[in-house]
Amino acid sequence: MILRLEGSKVVGVKQTIKAIKAGDVKIVYIAKDADDKFIQPIKLLVSEESLETVYVDSMKELGKLCGIDVGAATAAVLKD
């Protein structure tokens, strides 16, 4: 299991969408328990851009992977 996301990253739906549209994303992480109405736009962008996607069991777990004390619906690791 991954302990922490490596490299530069963005956390949250708005920041992830912004980074995908800018073409800066390498991998997208999505929490399985996130509200679908929030993550649906990201799922569409991921499929359009053919980005690697990793599903994490919970928002709490994704928050921990990002090094924050709150849950996160999405996160993205940025290109070098």
PDB file as gemmi writes it, atoms N, CA and C in Angstrom:
CRYST1    1.000    1.000    1.000  90.00  90.00  90.00 P 1                      
ATOM      1  N   MET A   1       0.833  -1.192   0.000  1.00  0.00           N  
ATOM      2  CA  MET A   1       0.000   0.000   0.000  1.00  0.00           C  
ATOM      3  C   MET A   1       0.870   1.245   0.000  1.00  0.00           C  
ATOM      4  N   ILE A   2       0.435   2.242  -0.703  1.00  0.00           N  
ATOM      5  CA  ILE A   2       1.142   3.517  -0.777  1.00  0.00           C  
ATOM      6  C   ILE A   2       0.993   4.229   0.574  1.00  0.00           C  
ATOM      7  N   LEU A   3       2.078   4.792   1.059  1.00  0.00           N  
ATOM      8  CA  LEU A   3       2.010   5.525   2.318  1.00  0.00           C  
ATOM      9  C   LEU A   3       1.777   7.012   2.105  1.00  0.00           C  
ATOM     10  N   ARG A   4       2.282   7.553   1.019  1.00  0.00           N  
ATOM     11  CA  ARG A   4       2.164   8.974   0.703  1.00  0.00           C  
ATOM     12  C   ARG A   4       2.289   9.142  -0.799  1.00  0.00           C  
ATOM     13  N   LEU A   5       1.546  10.060  -1.354  1.00  0.00           N  
ATOM     14  CA  LEU A   5       1.675  10.341  -2.780  1.00  0.00           C  
ATOM     15  C   LEU A   5       3.000  11.059  -3.013  1.00  0.00           C  
ATOM     16  N   GLU A   6       3.771  10.579  -3.968  1.00  0.00           N  
ATOM     17  CA  GLU A   6       5.094  11.142  -4.246  1.00  0.00           C  
ATOM     18  C   GLU A   6       5.009  12.269  -5.270  1.00  0.00           C  
ATOM     19  N   GLY A   7       5.855  13.243  -5.122  1.00  0.00           N  
ATOM     20  CA  GLY A   7       5.956  14.322  -6.095  1.00  0.00           C  
ATOM     21  C   GLY A   7       4.978  15.457  -5.839  1.00  0.00           C  
ATOM     22  N   SER A   8       4.963  16.390  -6.761  1.00  0.00           N  
ATOM     23  CA  SER A   8       4.047  17.527  -6.659  1.00  0.00           C  
ATOM     24  C   SER A   8       2.627  17.052  -6.885  1.00  0.00           C  
ATOM     25  N   LYS A   9       1.693  17.615  -6.124  1.00  0.00           N  
ATOM     26  CA  LYS A   9       0.304  17.168  -6.242  1.00  0.00           C  
ATOM     27  C   LYS A   9      -0.647  18.306  -5.979  1.00  0.00           C  
ATOM     28  N   VAL A  10      -1.885  18.098  -6.421  1.00  0.00           N  
ATOM     29  CA  VAL A  10      -2.979  18.989  -6.073  1.00  0.00           C  
ATOM     30  C   VAL A  10      -4.035  18.134  -5.392  1.00  0.00           C  
ATOM     31  N   VAL A  11      -4.792  18.752  -4.495  1.00  0.00           N  
ATOM     32  CA  VAL A  11      -5.804  18.033  -3.735  1.00  0.00           C  
ATOM     33  C   VAL A  11      -7.135  18.750  -3.873  1.00  0.00           C  
ATOM     34  N   GLY A  12      -8.189  17.970  -4.089  1.00  0.00           N  
ATOM     35  CA  GLY A  12      -9.523  18.531  -4.182  1.00  0.00           C  
ATOM     36  C   GLY A  12     -10.044  18.550  -5.611  1.00  0.00           C  
ATOM     37  N   VAL A  13     -11.355  18.583  -5.720  1.00  0.00           N  
ATOM     38  CA  VAL A  13     -12.021  18.502  -7.016  1.00  0.00           C  
ATOM     39  C   VAL A  13     -11.646  19.684  -7.914  1.00  0.00           C  
ATOM     40  N   LYS A  14     -11.787  20.900  -7.406  1.00  0.00           N  
ATOM     41  CA  LYS A  14     -11.523  22.089  -8.233  1.00  0.00           C  
ATOM     42  C   LYS A  14     -10.083  22.128  -8.724  1.00  0.00           C  
ATOM     43  N   GLN A  15      -9.150  21.865  -7.830  1.00  0.00           N  
ATOM     44  CA  GLN A  15      -7.733  21.916  -8.206  1.00  0.00           C  
ATOM     45  C   GLN A  15      -7.371  20.792  -9.180  1.00  0.00           C  
ATOM     46  N   THR A  16      -7.992  19.621  -8.997  1.00  0.00           N  
ATOM     47  CA  THR A  16      -7.725  18.505  -9.904  1.00  0.00           C  
ATOM     48  C   THR A  16      -8.237  18.823 -11.306  1.00  0.00           C  
ATOM     49  N   ILE A  17      -9.445  19.360 -11.396  1.00  0.00           N  
ATOM     50  CA  ILE A  17     -10.005  19.736 -12.702  1.00  0.00           C  
ATOM     51  C   ILE A  17      -9.116  20.769 -13.385  1.00  0.00           C  
ATOM     52  N   LYS A  18      -8.696  21.774 -12.628  1.00  0.00           N  
ATOM     53  CA  LYS A  18      -7.847  22.836 -13.164  1.00  0.00           C  
ATOM     54  C   LYS A  18      -6.529  22.261 -13.717  1.00  0.00           C  
ATOM     55  N   ALA A  19      -5.920  21.349 -12.974  1.00  0.00           N  
ATOM     56  CA  ALA A  19      -4.647  20.755 -13.388  1.00  0.00           C  
ATOM     57  C   ALA A  19      -4.820  19.860 -14.621  1.00  0.00           C  
ATOM     58  N   ILE A  20      -5.926  19.103 -14.686  1.00  0.00           N  
ATOM     59  CA  ILE A  20      -6.179  18.249 -15.852  1.00  0.00           C  
ATOM     60  C   ILE A  20      -6.348  19.122 -17.096  1.00  0.00           C  
ATOM     61  N   LYS A  21      -7.142  20.176 -16.983  1.00  0.00           N  
ATOM     62  CA  LYS A  21      -7.375  21.073 -18.127  1.00  0.00           C  
ATOM     63  C   LYS A  21      -6.089  21.745 -18.589  1.00  0.00           C  
ATOM     64  N   ALA A  22      -5.161  21.976 -17.661  1.00  0.00           N  
ATOM     65  CA  ALA A  22      -3.881  22.589 -18.004  1.00  0.00           C  
ATOM     66  C   ALA A  22      -2.891  21.574 -18.588  1.00  0.00           C  
ATOM     67  N   GLY A  23      -3.244  20.290 -18.528  1.00  0.00           N  
ATOM     68  CA  GLY A  23      -2.368  19.248 -19.066  1.00  0.00           C  
ATOM     69  C   GLY A  23      -1.200  18.908 -18.171  1.00  0.00           C  
ATOM     70  N   ASP A  24      -1.335  19.177 -16.863  1.00  0.00           N  
ATOM     71  CA  ASP A  24      -0.229  18.994 -15.925  1.00  0.00           C  
ATOM     72  C   ASP A  24      -0.277  17.684 -15.141  1.00  0.00           C  
ATOM     73  N   VAL A  25      -1.268  16.822 -15.390  1.00  0.00           N  
ATOM     74  CA  VAL A  25      -1.505  15.666 -14.519  1.00  0.00           C  
ATOM     75  C   VAL A  25      -0.920  14.374 -15.088  1.00  0.00           C  
ATOM     76  N   LYS A  26      -0.301  13.603 -14.174  1.00  0.00           N  
ATOM     77  CA  LYS A  26       0.228  12.291 -14.523  1.00  0.00           C  
ATOM     78  C   LYS A  26      -0.735  11.190 -14.066  1.00  0.00           C  
ATOM     79  N   ILE A  27      -1.196  11.258 -12.814  1.00  0.00           N  
ATOM     80  CA  ILE A  27      -2.089  10.241 -12.240  1.00  0.00           C  
ATOM     81  C   ILE A  27      -3.183  10.942 -11.432  1.00  0.00           C  
ATOM     82  N   VAL A  28      -4.407  10.436 -11.555  1.00  0.00           N  
ATOM     83  CA  VAL A  28      -5.529  10.977 -10.789  1.00  0.00           C  
ATOM     84  C   VAL A  28      -5.957   9.936  -9.751  1.00  0.00           C  
ATOM     85  N   TYR A  29      -6.176  10.377  -8.521  1.00  0.00           N  
ATOM     86  CA  TYR A  29      -6.665   9.526  -7.441  1.00  0.00           C  
ATOM     87  C   TYR A  29      -8.084   9.951  -7.101  1.00  0.00           C  
ATOM     88  N   ILE A  30      -8.978   8.970  -7.004  1.00  0.00           N  
ATOM     89  CA  ILE A  30     -10.376   9.247  -6.694  1.00  0.00           C  
ATOM     90  C   ILE A  30     -10.806   8.370  -5.522  1.00  0.00           C  
ATOM     91  N   ALA A  31     -11.453   8.967  -4.537  1.00  0.00           N  
ATOM     92  CA  ALA A  31     -11.977   8.207  -3.393  1.00  0.00           C  
ATOM     93  C   ALA A  31     -13.273   7.509  -3.813  1.00  0.00           C  
ATOM     94  N   LYS A  32     -13.373   6.224  -3.507  1.00  0.00           N  
ATOM     95  CA  LYS A  32     -14.559   5.441  -3.881  1.00  0.00           C  
ATOM     96  C   LYS A  32     -15.825   5.927  -3.188  1.00  0.00           C  
ATOM     97  N   ASP A  33     -15.692   6.529  -1.999  1.00  0.00           N  
ATOM     98  CA  ASP A  33     -16.874   6.964  -1.263  1.00  0.00           C  
ATOM     99  C   ASP A  33     -17.223   8.437  -1.492  1.00  0.00           C  
ATOM    100  N   ALA A  34     -16.551   9.077  -2.445  1.00  0.00           N  
ATOM    101  CA  ALA A  34     -16.859  10.479  -2.754  1.00  0.00           C  
ATOM    102  C   ALA A  34     -18.200  10.568  -3.475  1.00  0.00           C  
ATOM    103  N   ASP A  35     -18.906  11.663  -3.260  1.00  0.00           N  
ATOM    104  CA  ASP A  35     -20.205  11.890  -3.890  1.00  0.00           C  
ATOM    105  C   ASP A  35     -20.031  11.960  -5.407  1.00  0.00           C  
ATOM    106  N   ASP A  36     -20.768  11.121  -6.114  1.00  0.00           N  
ATOM    107  CA  ASP A  36     -20.602  11.000  -7.561  1.00  0.00           C  
ATOM    108  C   ASP A  36     -20.851  12.310  -8.307  1.00  0.00           C  
ATOM    109  N   LYS A  37     -21.741  13.147  -7.802  1.00  0.00           N  
ATOM    110  CA  LYS A  37     -22.022  14.399  -8.515  1.00  0.00           C  
ATOM    111  C   LYS A  37     -20.803  15.326  -8.521  1.00  0.00           C  
ATOM    112  N   PHE A  38     -19.917  15.176  -7.539  1.00  0.00           N  
ATOM    113  CA  PHE A  38     -18.702  15.989  -7.499  1.00  0.00           C  
ATOM    114  C   PHE A  38     -17.595  15.420  -8.374  1.00  0.00           C  
ATOM    115  N   ILE A  39     -17.493  14.099  -8.418  1.00  0.00           N  
ATOM    116  CA  ILE A  39     -16.373  13.503  -9.146  1.00  0.00           C  
ATOM    117  C   ILE A  39     -16.695  13.140 -10.595  1.00  0.00           C  
ATOM    118  N   GLN A  40     -17.965  13.232 -10.981  1.00  0.00           N  
ATOM    119  CA  GLN A  40     -18.338  12.908 -12.361  1.00  0.00           C  
ATOM    120  C   GLN A  40     -17.572  13.752 -13.388  1.00  0.00           C  
ATOM    121  N   PRO A  41     -17.432  15.071 -13.192  1.00  0.00           N  
ATOM    122  CA  PRO A  41     -16.664  15.859 -14.173  1.00  0.00           C  
ATOM    123  C   PRO A  41     -15.210  15.389 -14.298  1.00  0.00           C  
ATOM    124  N   ILE A  42     -14.635  14.942 -13.198  1.00  0.00           N  
ATOM    125  CA  ILE A  42     -13.255  14.457 -13.233  1.00  0.00           C  
ATOM    126  C   ILE A  42     -13.188  13.139 -13.994  1.00  0.00           C  
ATOM    127  N   LYS A  43     -14.148  12.261 -13.754  1.00  0.00           N  
ATOM    128  CA  LYS A  43     -14.178  10.990 -14.490  1.00  0.00           C  
ATOM    129  C   LYS A  43     -14.260  11.234 -16.001  1.00  0.00           C  
ATOM    130  N   LEU A  44     -15.064  12.208 -16.405  1.00  0.00           N  
ATOM    131  CA  LEU A  44     -15.173  12.540 -17.832  1.00  0.00           C  
ATOM    132  C   LEU A  44     -13.847  13.057 -18.388  1.00  0.00           C  
ATOM    133  N   LEU A  45     -13.210  13.968 -17.664  1.00  0.00           N  
ATOM    134  CA  LEU A  45     -11.922  14.505 -18.108  1.00  0.00           C  
ATOM    135  C   LEU A  45     -10.853  13.422 -18.176  1.00  0.00           C  
ATOM    136  N   VAL A  46     -10.850  12.529 -17.194  1.00  0.00           N  
ATOM    137  CA  VAL A  46      -9.873  11.442 -17.163  1.00  0.00           C  
ATOM    138  C   VAL A  46     -10.022  10.559 -18.399  1.00  0.00           C  
ATOM    139  N   SER A  47     -11.272  10.234 -18.752  1.00  0.00           N  
ATOM    140  CA  SER A  47     -11.478   9.381 -19.921  1.00  0.00           C  
ATOM    141  C   SER A  47     -11.122  10.118 -21.216  1.00  0.00           C  
ATOM    142  N   GLU A  48     -11.440  11.413 -21.298  1.00  0.00           N  
ATOM    143  CA  GLU A  48     -11.089  12.203 -22.482  1.00  0.00           C  
ATOM    144  C   GLU A  48      -9.576  12.314 -22.663  1.00  0.00           C  
ATOM    145  N   GLU A  49      -8.862  12.463 -21.570  1.00  0.00           N  
ATOM    146  CA  GLU A  49      -7.413  12.660 -21.615  1.00  0.00           C  
ATOM    147  C   GLU A  49      -6.630  11.350 -21.489  1.00  0.00           C  
ATOM    148  N   SER A  50      -7.313  10.229 -21.299  1.00  0.00           N  
ATOM    149  CA  SER A  50      -6.691   8.906 -21.128  1.00  0.00           C  
ATOM    150  C   SER A  50      -5.635   8.916 -20.020  1.00  0.00           C  
ATOM    151  N   LEU A  51      -6.020   9.450 -18.873  1.00  0.00           N  
ATOM    152  CA  LEU A  51      -5.104   9.528 -17.732  1.00  0.00           C  
ATOM    153  C   LEU A  51      -5.208   8.279 -16.866  1.00  0.00           C  
ATOM    154  N   GLU A  52      -4.099   7.925 -16.247  1.00  0.00           N  
ATOM    155  CA  GLU A  52      -4.096   6.811 -15.302  1.00  0.00           C  
ATOM    156  C   GLU A  52      -4.925   7.219 -14.078  1.00  0.00           C  
ATOM    157  N   THR A  53      -5.795   6.314 -13.640  1.00  0.00           N  
ATOM    158  CA  THR A  53      -6.664   6.591 -12.501  1.00  0.00           C  
ATOM    159  C   THR A  53      -6.498   5.512 -11.449  1.00  0.00           C  
ATOM    160  N   VAL A  54      -6.385   5.935 -10.198  1.00  0.00           N  
ATOM    161  CA  VAL A  54      -6.281   5.008  -9.076  1.00  0.00           C  
ATOM    162  C   VAL A  54      -7.439   5.305  -8.135  1.00  0.00           C  
ATOM    163  N   TYR A  55      -8.194   4.265  -7.789  1.00  0.00           N  
ATOM    164  CA  TYR A  55      -9.304   4.428  -6.848  1.00  0.00           C  
ATOM    165  C   TYR A  55      -8.837   4.046  -5.451  1.00  0.00           C  
ATOM    166  N   VAL A  56      -9.119   4.911  -4.490  1.00  0.00           N  
ATOM    167  CA  VAL A  56      -8.749   4.717  -3.091  1.00  0.00           C  
ATOM    168  C   VAL A  56     -10.039   4.429  -2.318  1.00  0.00           C  
ATOM    169  N   ASP A  57      -9.977   3.568  -1.316  1.00  0.00           N  
ATOM    170  CA  ASP A  57     -11.170   3.115  -0.603  1.00  0.00           C  
ATOM    171  C   ASP A  57     -12.012   4.224   0.007  1.00  0.00           C  
ATOM    172  N   SER A  58     -11.362   5.243   0.577  1.00  0.00           N  
ATOM    173  CA  SER A  58     -12.156   6.269   1.253  1.00  0.00           C  
ATOM    174  C   SER A  58     -11.517   7.647   1.129  1.00  0.00           C  
ATOM    175  N   MET A  59     -12.345   8.663   1.345  1.00  0.00           N  
ATOM    176  CA  MET A  59     -11.852  10.035   1.324  1.00  0.00           C  
ATOM    177  C   MET A  59     -10.841  10.259   2.445  1.00  0.00           C  
ATOM    178  N   LYS A  60     -11.096   9.649   3.583  1.00  0.00           N  
ATOM    179  CA  LYS A  60     -10.180   9.777   4.720  1.00  0.00           C  
ATOM    180  C   LYS A  60      -8.801   9.213   4.363  1.00  0.00           C  
ATOM    181  N   GLU A  61      -8.790   8.044   3.724  1.00  0.00           N  
ATOM    182  CA  GLU A  61      -7.526   7.422   3.330  1.00  0.00           C  
ATOM    183  C   GLU A  61      -6.790   8.278   2.291  1.00  0.00           C  
ATOM    184  N   LEU A  62      -7.529   8.837   1.332  1.00  0.00           N  
ATOM    185  CA  LEU A  62      -6.898   9.688   0.318  1.00  0.00           C  
ATOM    186  C   LEU A  62      -6.319  10.944   0.965  1.00  0.00           C  
ATOM    187  N   GLY A  63      -7.028  11.509   1.932  1.00  0.00           N  
ATOM    188  CA  GLY A  63      -6.491  12.658   2.660  1.00  0.00           C  
ATOM    189  C   GLY A  63      -5.167  12.322   3.334  1.00  0.00           C  
ATOM    190  N   LYS A  64      -5.104  11.155   3.965  1.00  0.00           N  
ATOM    191  CA  LYS A  64      -3.859  10.728   4.618  1.00  0.00           C  
ATOM    192  C   LYS A  64      -2.736  10.556   3.595  1.00  0.00           C  
ATOM    193  N   LEU A  65      -3.065   9.982   2.426  1.00  0.00           N  
ATOM    194  CA  LEU A  65      -2.059   9.809   1.378  1.00  0.00           C  
ATOM    195  C   LEU A  65      -1.502  11.152   0.913  1.00  0.00           C  
ATOM    196  N   CYS A  66      -2.344  12.173   0.985  1.00  0.00           N  
ATOM    197  CA  CYS A  66      -1.934  13.517   0.569  1.00  0.00           C  
ATOM    198  C   CYS A  66      -1.237  14.284   1.688  1.00  0.00           C  
ATOM    199  N   GLY A  67      -1.219  13.708   2.880  1.00  0.00           N  
ATOM    200  CA  GLY A  67      -0.557  14.361   4.011  1.00  0.00           C  
ATOM    201  C   GLY A  67      -1.400  15.437   4.663  1.00  0.00           C  
ATOM    202  N   ILE A  68      -2.735  15.312   4.552  1.00  0.00           N  
ATOM    203  CA  ILE A  68      -3.615  16.284   5.201  1.00  0.00           C  
ATOM    204  C   ILE A  68      -4.495  15.569   6.222  1.00  0.00           C  
ATOM    205  N   ASP A  69      -5.053  16.327   7.152  1.00  0.00           N  
ATOM    206  CA  ASP A  69      -5.833  15.744   8.245  1.00  0.00           C  
ATOM    207  C   ASP A  69      -7.329  15.651   7.967  1.00  0.00           C  
ATOM    208  N   VAL A  70      -7.740  15.983   6.756  1.00  0.00           N  
ATOM    209  CA  VAL A  70      -9.151  15.887   6.376  1.00  0.00           C  
ATOM    210  C   VAL A  70      -9.269  14.992   5.151  1.00  0.00           C  
ATOM    211  N   GLY A  71     -10.490  14.570   4.856  1.00  0.00           N  
ATOM    212  CA  GLY A  71     -10.704  13.725   3.694  1.00  0.00           C  
ATOM    213  C   GLY A  71     -10.572  14.503   2.398  1.00  0.00           C  
ATOM    214  N   ALA A  72     -10.313  13.774   1.321  1.00  0.00           N  
ATOM    215  CA  ALA A  72     -10.215  14.377  -0.008  1.00  0.00           C  
ATOM    216  C   ALA A  72     -10.947  13.490  -1.004  1.00  0.00           C  
ATOM    217  N   ALA A  73     -11.782  14.097  -1.848  1.00  0.00           N  
ATOM    218  CA  ALA A  73     -12.507  13.328  -2.863  1.00  0.00           C  
ATOM    219  C   ALA A  73     -11.572  12.937  -4.008  1.00  0.00           C  
ATOM    220  N   THR A  74     -10.703  13.868  -4.399  1.00  0.00           N  
ATOM    221  CA  THR A  74      -9.760  13.601  -5.492  1.00  0.00           C  
ATOM    222  C   THR A  74      -8.421  14.247  -5.202  1.00  0.00           C  
ATOM    223  N   ALA A  75      -7.426  13.730  -5.892  1.00  0.00           N  
ATOM    224  CA  ALA A  75      -6.091  14.315  -5.856  1.00  0.00           C  
ATOM    225  C   ALA A  75      -5.409  13.945  -7.177  1.00  0.00           C  
ATOM    226  N   ALA A  76      -4.393  14.674  -7.530  1.00  0.00           N  
ATOM    227  CA  ALA A  76      -3.664  14.377  -8.757  1.00  0.00           C  
ATOM    228  C   ALA A  76      -2.171  14.613  -8.544  1.00  0.00           C  
ATOM    229  N   VAL A  77      -1.370  13.680  -9.074  1.00  0.00           N  
ATOM    230  CA  VAL A  77       0.074  13.851  -9.064  1.00  0.00           C  
ATOM    231  C   VAL A  77       0.434  14.542 -10.372  1.00  0.00           C  
ATOM    232  N   LEU A  78       1.206  15.602 -10.257  1.00  0.00           N  
ATOM    233  CA  LEU A  78       1.557  16.416 -11.426  1.00  0.00           C  
ATOM    234  C   LEU A  78       2.785  15.873 -12.142  1.00  0.00           C  
ATOM    235  N   LYS A  79       2.856  16.180 -13.436  1.00  0.00           N  
ATOM    236  CA  LYS A  79       4.030  15.803 -14.231  1.00  0.00           C  
ATOM    237  C   LYS A  79       5.238  16.538 -13.697  1.00  0.00           C  
ATOM    238  N   ASP A  80       6.407  15.928 -13.874  1.00  0.00           N  
ATOM    239  CA  ASP A  80       7.657  16.544 -13.399  1.00  0.00           C  
ATOM    240  C   ASP A  80       7.988  17.815 -14.135  1.00  0.00           C  
TER     241      ASP A  80                                                      
END                                                                             
